[in-house]
Amino acid sequence: MERQKPIPVIWDDTYLDIGFRSDLIIENKVIVEIKSVEKLSNAHLKQLLTYIKITDLKLGLLINFNEALIKNGIKRVVYGL
């Protein structure tokens, strides 16, 4: 498991050493984005989907800790399976 792993981004001819920092990457298979917000929005889902695409991973979890039951705050995002 890696925490706050810097992920480089290449856009056209521009290279950014740290395009973003992933909250967690587990066994180079799952990227986890952690939030603590009133309600998850489409922007949060799009953010995770972008992270999945940039890292060439297929699976992501969006976890909102601001829920009475944690199971209600977990969203699974799949890309390219």
Backbone atoms as SQL, in Angstrom:
CREATE TABLE atoms (id INTEGER PRIMARY KEY, chain TEXT, resi INTEGER, resn TEXT, atom TEXT, x REAL, y REAL, z REAL);
INSERT INTO atoms VALUES
  (1, 'A', 1, 'MET', 'N', 0.845, -1.173, 0.000),
  (2, 'A', 1, 'MET', 'CA', 0.000, 0.000, 0.000),
  (3, 'A', 1, 'MET', 'C', 0.893, 1.239, 0.000),
  (4, 'A', 2, 'GLU', 'N', 0.537, 2.184, -0.830),
  (5, 'A', 2, 'GLU', 'CA', 1.273, 3.446, -0.893),
  (6, 'A', 2, 'GLU', 'C', 0.320, 4.583, -0.556),
  (7, 'A', 3, 'ARG', 'N', 0.794, 5.499, 0.272),
  (8, 'A', 3, 'ARG', 'CA', -0.022, 6.659, 0.663),
  (9, 'A', 3, 'ARG', 'C', 0.553, 7.927, 0.070),
  (10, 'A', 4, 'GLN', 'N', -0.350, 8.819, -0.330),
  (11, 'A', 4, 'GLN', 'CA', 0.036, 10.123, -0.885),
  (12, 'A', 4, 'GLN', 'C', 1.113, 9.976, -1.963),
  (13, 'A', 5, 'LYS', 'N', 0.922, 8.986, -2.829),
  (14, 'A', 5, 'LYS', 'CA', 1.889, 8.735, -3.894),
  (15, 'A', 5, 'LYS', 'C', 1.755, 9.800, -4.978),
  (16, 'A', 6, 'PRO', 'N', 2.851, 10.479, -5.298),
  (17, 'A', 6, 'PRO', 'CA', 2.796, 11.461, -6.384),
  (18, 'A', 6, 'PRO', 'C', 2.673, 10.745, -7.729),
  (19, 'A', 7, 'ILE', 'N', 1.749, 11.213, -8.541),
  (20, 'A', 7, 'ILE', 'CA', 1.513, 10.621, -9.858),
  (21, 'A', 7, 'ILE', 'C', 1.840, 11.669, -10.917),
  (22, 'A', 8, 'PRO', 'N', 2.808, 11.370, -11.792),
  (23, 'A', 8, 'PRO', 'CA', 3.146, 12.333, -12.847),
  (24, 'A', 8, 'PRO', 'C', 2.058, 12.390, -13.917),
  (25, 'A', 9, 'VAL', 'N', 1.965, 13.537, -14.565),
  (26, 'A', 9, 'VAL', 'CA', 0.985, 13.734, -15.633),
  (27, 'A', 9, 'VAL', 'C', 1.703, 14.316, -16.841),
  (28, 'A', 10, 'ILE', 'N', 1.402, 13.764, -18.019),
  (29, 'A', 10, 'ILE', 'CA', 1.945, 14.292, -19.272),
  (30, 'A', 10, 'ILE', 'C', 0.770, 14.805, -20.095),
  (31, 'A', 11, 'TRP', 'N', 0.833, 16.068, -20.465),
  (32, 'A', 11, 'TRP', 'CA', -0.225, 16.691, -21.267),
  (33, 'A', 11, 'TRP', 'C', 0.434, 17.413, -22.425),
  (34, 'A', 12, 'ASP', 'N', 0.144, 16.990, -23.650),
  (35, 'A', 12, 'ASP', 'CA', 0.828, 17.480, -24.841),
  (36, 'A', 12, 'ASP', 'C', 2.327, 17.308, -24.633),
  (37, 'A', 13, 'ASP', 'N', 3.083, 18.382, -24.601),
  (38, 'A', 13, 'ASP', 'CA', 4.526, 18.291, -24.381),
  (39, 'A', 13, 'ASP', 'C', 4.916, 18.707, -22.971),
  (40, 'A', 14, 'THR', 'N', 3.940, 18.836, -22.090),
  (41, 'A', 14, 'THR', 'CA', 4.203, 19.290, -20.725),
  (42, 'A', 14, 'THR', 'C', 4.220, 18.101, -19.773),
  (43, 'A', 15, 'TYR', 'N', 5.278, 18.008, -18.980),
  (44, 'A', 15, 'TYR', 'CA', 5.419, 16.931, -18.003),
  (45, 'A', 15, 'TYR', 'C', 5.394, 17.531, -16.605),
  (46, 'A', 16, 'LEU', 'N', 4.492, 17.042, -15.771),
  (47, 'A', 16, 'LEU', 'CA', 4.419, 17.469, -14.373),
  (48, 'A', 16, 'LEU', 'C', 4.835, 16.302, -13.490),
  (49, 'A', 17, 'ASP', 'N', 5.886, 16.499, -12.696),
  (50, 'A', 17, 'ASP', 'CA', 6.342, 15.429, -11.803),
  (51, 'A', 17, 'ASP', 'C', 5.241, 14.984, -10.856),
  (52, 'A', 18, 'ILE', 'N', 4.502, 15.949, -10.334),
  (53, 'A', 18, 'ILE', 'CA', 3.407, 15.642, -9.420),
  (54, 'A', 18, 'ILE', 'C', 2.142, 16.274, -9.987),
  (55, 'A', 19, 'GLY', 'N', 1.427, 15.509, -10.814),
  (56, 'A', 19, 'GLY', 'CA', 0.165, 15.989, -11.362),
  (57, 'A', 19, 'GLY', 'C', -0.912, 15.960, -10.299),
  (58, 'A', 20, 'PHE', 'N', -0.863, 14.919, -9.480),
  (59, 'A', 20, 'PHE', 'CA', -1.746, 14.814, -8.323),
  (60, 'A', 20, 'PHE', 'C', -1.147, 13.814, -7.353),
  (61, 'A', 21, 'ARG', 'N', -1.705, 13.759, -6.162),
  (62, 'A', 21, 'ARG', 'CA', -1.294, 12.776, -5.156),
  (63, 'A', 21, 'ARG', 'C', -2.488, 11.885, -4.847),
  (64, 'A', 22, 'SER', 'N', -2.286, 10.608, -5.050),
  (65, 'A', 22, 'SER', 'CA', -3.362, 9.668, -4.729),
  (66, 'A', 22, 'SER', 'C', -3.391, 9.455, -3.218),
  (67, 'A', 23, 'ASP', 'N', -4.589, 9.327, -2.660),
  (68, 'A', 23, 'ASP', 'CA', -4.687, 9.065, -1.222),
  (69, 'A', 23, 'ASP', 'C', -4.077, 7.705, -0.899),
  (70, 'A', 24, 'LEU', 'N', -4.519, 6.669, -1.606),
  (71, 'A', 24, 'LEU', 'CA', -3.983, 5.317, -1.416),
  (72, 'A', 24, 'LEU', 'C', -3.951, 4.584, -2.749),
  (73, 'A', 25, 'ILE', 'N', -2.909, 3.803, -2.956),
  (74, 'A', 25, 'ILE', 'CA', -2.879, 2.836, -4.046),
  (75, 'A', 25, 'ILE', 'C', -2.538, 1.502, -3.403),
  (76, 'A', 26, 'ILE', 'N', -3.416, 0.528, -3.609),
  (77, 'A', 26, 'ILE', 'CA', -3.267, -0.763, -2.950),
  (78, 'A', 26, 'ILE', 'C', -2.825, -1.806, -3.972),
  (79, 'A', 27, 'GLU', 'N', -1.638, -2.375, -3.738),
  (80, 'A', 27, 'GLU', 'CA', -1.051, -3.435, -4.560),
  (81, 'A', 27, 'GLU', 'C', -1.060, -3.117, -6.052),
  (82, 'A', 28, 'ASN', 'N', -0.893, -1.850, -6.387),
  (83, 'A', 28, 'ASN', 'CA', -0.895, -1.389, -7.783),
  (84, 'A', 28, 'ASN', 'C', -2.114, -1.875, -8.557),
  (85, 'A', 29, 'LYS', 'N', -3.247, -2.030, -7.852),
  (86, 'A', 29, 'LYS', 'CA', -4.470, -2.499, -8.498),
  (87, 'A', 29, 'LYS', 'C', -5.665, -1.602, -8.233),
  (88, 'A', 30, 'VAL', 'N', -5.722, -1.011, -7.054),
  (89, 'A', 30, 'VAL', 'CA', -6.890, -0.226, -6.655),
  (90, 'A', 30, 'VAL', 'C', -6.428, 1.137, -6.158),
  (91, 'A', 31, 'ILE', 'N', -7.044, 2.181, -6.678),
  (92, 'A', 31, 'ILE', 'CA', -6.772, 3.524, -6.177),
  (93, 'A', 31, 'ILE', 'C', -7.942, 3.934, -5.285),
  (94, 'A', 32, 'VAL', 'N', -7.619, 4.491, -4.132),
  (95, 'A', 32, 'VAL', 'CA', -8.638, 4.871, -3.156),
  (96, 'A', 32, 'VAL', 'C', -8.567, 6.375, -2.932),
  (97, 'A', 33, 'GLU', 'N', -9.696, 7.029, -3.098),
  (98, 'A', 33, 'GLU', 'CA', -9.802, 8.466, -2.839),
  (99, 'A', 33, 'GLU', 'C', -10.685, 8.639, -1.608),
  (100, 'A', 34, 'ILE', 'N', -10.175, 9.344, -0.618),
  (101, 'A', 34, 'ILE', 'CA', -10.864, 9.504, 0.658),
  (102, 'A', 34, 'ILE', 'C', -11.421, 10.914, 0.775),
  (103, 'A', 35, 'LYS', 'N', -12.682, 10.989, 1.177),
  (104, 'A', 35, 'LYS', 'CA', -13.354, 12.274, 1.378),
  (105, 'A', 35, 'LYS', 'C', -14.049, 12.272, 2.730),
  (106, 'A', 36, 'SER', 'N', -14.374, 13.461, 3.200),
  (107, 'A', 36, 'SER', 'CA', -15.234, 13.627, 4.368),
  (108, 'A', 36, 'SER', 'C', -16.106, 14.846, 4.083),
  (109, 'A', 37, 'VAL', 'N', -17.166, 14.599, 3.327),
  (110, 'A', 37, 'VAL', 'CA', -18.043, 15.672, 2.859),
  (111, 'A', 37, 'VAL', 'C', -19.493, 15.325, 3.172),
  (112, 'A', 38, 'GLU', 'N', -20.344, 16.348, 3.128),
  (113, 'A', 38, 'GLU', 'CA', -21.774, 16.141, 3.379),
  (114, 'A', 38, 'GLU', 'C', -22.350, 15.081, 2.439),
  (115, 'A', 39, 'LYS', 'N', -22.017, 15.221, 1.140),
  (116, 'A', 39, 'LYS', 'CA', -22.523, 14.283, 0.143),
  (117, 'A', 39, 'LYS', 'C', -21.525, 14.208, -1.001),
  (118, 'A', 40, 'LEU', 'N', -21.259, 13.004, -1.492),
  (119, 'A', 40, 'LEU', 'CA', -20.391, 12.851, -2.650),
  (120, 'A', 40, 'LEU', 'C', -21.083, 13.441, -3.876),
  (121, 'A', 41, 'SER', 'N', -20.303, 14.108, -4.710),
  (122, 'A', 41, 'SER', 'CA', -20.861, 14.732, -5.914),
  (123, 'A', 41, 'SER', 'C', -20.295, 14.057, -7.162),
  (124, 'A', 42, 'ASN', 'N', -20.855, 14.415, -8.306),
  (125, 'A', 42, 'ASN', 'CA', -20.331, 13.918, -9.578),
  (126, 'A', 42, 'ASN', 'C', -18.885, 14.356, -9.784),
  (127, 'A', 43, 'ALA', 'N', -18.525, 15.518, -9.262),
  (128, 'A', 43, 'ALA', 'CA', -17.145, 16.002, -9.383),
  (129, 'A', 43, 'ALA', 'C', -16.180, 15.052, -8.684),
  (130, 'A', 44, 'HIS', 'N', -16.578, 14.508, -7.544),
  (131, 'A', 44, 'HIS', 'CA', -15.726, 13.549, -6.831),
  (132, 'A', 44, 'HIS', 'C', -15.550, 12.273, -7.659),
  (133, 'A', 45, 'LEU', 'N', -16.635, 11.796, -8.257),
  (134, 'A', 45, 'LEU', 'CA', -16.559, 10.597, -9.100),
  (135, 'A', 45, 'LEU', 'C', -15.697, 10.842, -10.333),
  (136, 'A', 46, 'LYS', 'N', -15.837, 12.009, -10.953),
  (137, 'A', 46, 'LYS', 'CA', -15.031, 12.344, -12.130),
  (138, 'A', 46, 'LYS', 'C', -13.553, 12.463, -11.762),
  (139, 'A', 47, 'GLN', 'N', -13.278, 13.016, -10.579),
  (140, 'A', 47, 'GLN', 'CA', -11.899, 13.123, -10.109),
  (141, 'A', 47, 'GLN', 'C', -11.278, 11.732, -9.997),
  (142, 'A', 48, 'LEU', 'N', -11.986, 10.808, -9.371),
  (143, 'A', 48, 'LEU', 'CA', -11.469, 9.450, -9.223),
  (144, 'A', 48, 'LEU', 'C', -11.309, 8.776, -10.582),
  (145, 'A', 49, 'LEU', 'N', -12.258, 8.958, -11.475),
  (146, 'A', 49, 'LEU', 'CA', -12.158, 8.364, -12.805),
  (147, 'A', 49, 'LEU', 'C', -10.932, 8.894, -13.549),
  (148, 'A', 50, 'THR', 'N', -10.654, 10.173, -13.419),
  (149, 'A', 50, 'THR', 'CA', -9.451, 10.752, -14.023),
  (150, 'A', 50, 'THR', 'C', -8.200, 10.113, -13.439),
  (151, 'A', 51, 'TYR', 'N', -8.157, 9.948, -12.126),
  (152, 'A', 51, 'TYR', 'CA', -7.011, 9.304, -11.476),
  (153, 'A', 51, 'TYR', 'C', -6.825, 7.876, -11.984),
  (154, 'A', 52, 'ILE', 'N', -7.931, 7.151, -12.148),
  (155, 'A', 52, 'ILE', 'CA', -7.863, 5.774, -12.648),
  (156, 'A', 52, 'ILE', 'C', -7.270, 5.758, -14.054),
  (157, 'A', 53, 'LYS', 'N', -7.734, 6.645, -14.910),
  (158, 'A', 53, 'LYS', 'CA', -7.246, 6.693, -16.291),
  (159, 'A', 53, 'LYS', 'C', -5.771, 7.052, -16.352),
  (160, 'A', 54, 'ILE', 'N', -5.352, 8.038, -15.566),
  (161, 'A', 54, 'ILE', 'CA', -3.959, 8.491, -15.593),
  (162, 'A', 54, 'ILE', 'C', -3.006, 7.401, -15.112),
  (163, 'A', 55, 'THR', 'N', -3.432, 6.610, -14.142),
  (164, 'A', 55, 'THR', 'CA', -2.570, 5.575, -13.572),
  (165, 'A', 55, 'THR', 'C', -2.665, 4.247, -14.308),
  (166, 'A', 56, 'ASP', 'N', -3.538, 4.151, -15.305),
  (167, 'A', 56, 'ASP', 'CA', -3.773, 2.896, -16.036),
  (168, 'A', 56, 'ASP', 'C', -4.289, 1.781, -15.135),
  (169, 'A', 57, 'LEU', 'N', -4.891, 2.147, -14.022),
  (170, 'A', 57, 'LEU', 'CA', -5.537, 1.152, -13.177),
  (171, 'A', 57, 'LEU', 'C', -6.960, 0.946, -13.687),
  (172, 'A', 58, 'LYS', 'N', -7.628, -0.064, -13.179),
  (173, 'A', 58, 'LYS', 'CA', -8.980, -0.384, -13.645),
  (174, 'A', 58, 'LYS', 'C', -10.043, -0.150, -12.585),
  (175, 'A', 59, 'LEU', 'N', -9.641, -0.072, -11.318),
  (176, 'A', 59, 'LEU', 'CA', -10.610, -0.036, -10.227),
  (177, 'A', 59, 'LEU', 'C', -10.263, 1.055, -9.228),
  (178, 'A', 60, 'GLY', 'N', -11.297, 1.750, -8.767),
  (179, 'A', 60, 'GLY', 'CA', -11.115, 2.771, -7.741),
  (180, 'A', 60, 'GLY', 'C', -12.241, 2.722, -6.730),
  (181, 'A', 61, 'LEU', 'N', -11.938, 3.155, -5.528),
  (182, 'A', 61, 'LEU', 'CA', -12.937, 3.280, -4.473),
  (183, 'A', 61, 'LEU', 'C', -12.958, 4.718, -3.997),
  (184, 'A', 62, 'LEU', 'N', -14.146, 5.265, -3.918),
  (185, 'A', 62, 'LEU', 'CA', -14.358, 6.604, -3.380),
  (186, 'A', 62, 'LEU', 'C', -15.037, 6.413, -2.036),
  (187, 'A', 63, 'ILE', 'N', -14.365, 6.826, -0.971),
  (188, 'A', 63, 'ILE', 'CA', -14.879, 6.581, 0.377),
  (189, 'A', 63, 'ILE', 'C', -15.142, 7.903, 1.073),
  (190, 'A', 64, 'ASN', 'N', -16.389, 8.073, 1.515),
  (191, 'A', 64, 'ASN', 'CA', -16.792, 9.261, 2.266),
  (192, 'A', 64, 'ASN', 'C', -16.972, 8.861, 3.730),
  (193, 'A', 65, 'PHE', 'N', -16.131, 9.408, 4.595),
  (194, 'A', 65, 'PHE', 'CA', -16.193, 9.074, 6.016),
  (195, 'A', 65, 'PHE', 'C', -17.234, 9.889, 6.776),
  (196, 'A', 66, 'ASN', 'N', -17.936, 10.771, 6.095),
  (197, 'A', 66, 'ASN', 'CA', -18.962, 11.581, 6.750),
  (198, 'A', 66, 'ASN', 'C', -20.342, 10.933, 6.566),
  (199, 'A', 67, 'GLU', 'N', -20.439, 9.666, 6.878),
  (200, 'A', 67, 'GLU', 'CA', -21.691, 8.907, 6.794),
  (201, 'A', 67, 'GLU', 'C', -21.921, 8.204, 8.125),
  (202, 'A', 68, 'ALA', 'N', -23.179, 8.046, 8.493),
  (203, 'A', 68, 'ALA', 'CA', -23.501, 7.329, 9.729),
  (204, 'A', 68, 'ALA', 'C', -23.042, 5.873, 9.634),
  (205, 'A', 69, 'LEU', 'N', -23.268, 5.250, 8.475),
  (206, 'A', 69, 'LEU', 'CA', -22.785, 3.899, 8.200),
  (207, 'A', 69, 'LEU', 'C', -21.768, 3.986, 7.070),
  (208, 'A', 70, 'ILE', 'N', -20.555, 3.518, 7.312),
  (209, 'A', 70, 'ILE', 'CA', -19.488, 3.662, 6.322),
  (210, 'A', 70, 'ILE', 'C', -19.848, 2.974, 5.004),
  (211, 'A', 71, 'LYS', 'N', -20.631, 1.879, 5.058),
  (212, 'A', 71, 'LYS', 'CA', -21.005, 1.187, 3.822),
  (213, 'A', 71, 'LYS', 'C', -21.806, 2.087, 2.884),
  (214, 'A', 72, 'ASN', 'N', -22.491, 3.076, 3.426),
  (215, 'A', 72, 'ASN', 'CA', -23.246, 4.021, 2.600),
  (216, 'A', 72, 'ASN', 'C', -22.345, 5.059, 1.936),
  (217, 'A', 73, 'GLY', 'N', -21.102, 5.136, 2.375),
  (218, 'A', 73, 'GLY', 'CA', -20.185, 6.130, 1.837),
  (219, 'A', 73, 'GLY', 'C', -19.148, 5.570, 0.886),
  (220, 'A', 74, 'ILE', 'N', -19.328, 4.334, 0.430),
  (221, 'A', 74, 'ILE', 'CA', -18.353, 3.707, -0.464),
  (222, 'A', 74, 'ILE', 'C', -18.939, 3.578, -1.864),
  (223, 'A', 75, 'LYS', 'N', -18.220, 4.128, -2.837),
  (224, 'A', 75, 'LYS', 'CA', -18.609, 4.016, -4.247),
  (225, 'A', 75, 'LYS', 'C', -17.477, 3.319, -4.992),
  (226, 'A', 76, 'ARG', 'N', -17.830, 2.338, -5.790),
  (227, 'A', 76, 'ARG', 'CA', -16.859, 1.595, -6.591),
  (228, 'A', 76, 'ARG', 'C', -16.899, 2.141, -8.010),
  (229, 'A', 77, 'VAL', 'N', -15.730, 2.435, -8.566),
  (230, 'A', 77, 'VAL', 'CA', -15.635, 2.972, -9.922),
  (231, 'A', 77, 'VAL', 'C', -14.730, 2.048, -10.733),
  (232, 'A', 78, 'VAL', 'N', -15.254, 1.574, -11.862),
  (233, 'A', 78, 'VAL', 'CA', -14.516, 0.656, -12.725),
  (234, 'A', 78, 'VAL', 'C', -14.335, 1.308, -14.087),
  (235, 'A', 79, 'TYR', 'N', -13.140, 1.140, -14.673),
  (236, 'A', 79, 'TYR', 'CA', -12.875, 1.684, -16.001),
  (237, 'A', 79, 'TYR', 'C', -12.080, 0.658, -16.813),
  (238, 'A', 80, 'GLY', 'N', -12.575, 0.328, -17.975),
  (239, 'A', 80, 'GLY', 'CA', -11.822, -0.503, -18.911),
  (240, 'A', 80, 'GLY', 'C', -11.822, -1.992, -18.627),
  (241, 'A', 81, 'LEU', 'N', -12.766, -2.501, -17.872),
  (242, 'A', 81, 'LEU', 'CA', -12.826, -3.955, -17.648),
  (243, 'A', 81, 'LEU', 'C', -13.795, -4.601, -18.601);
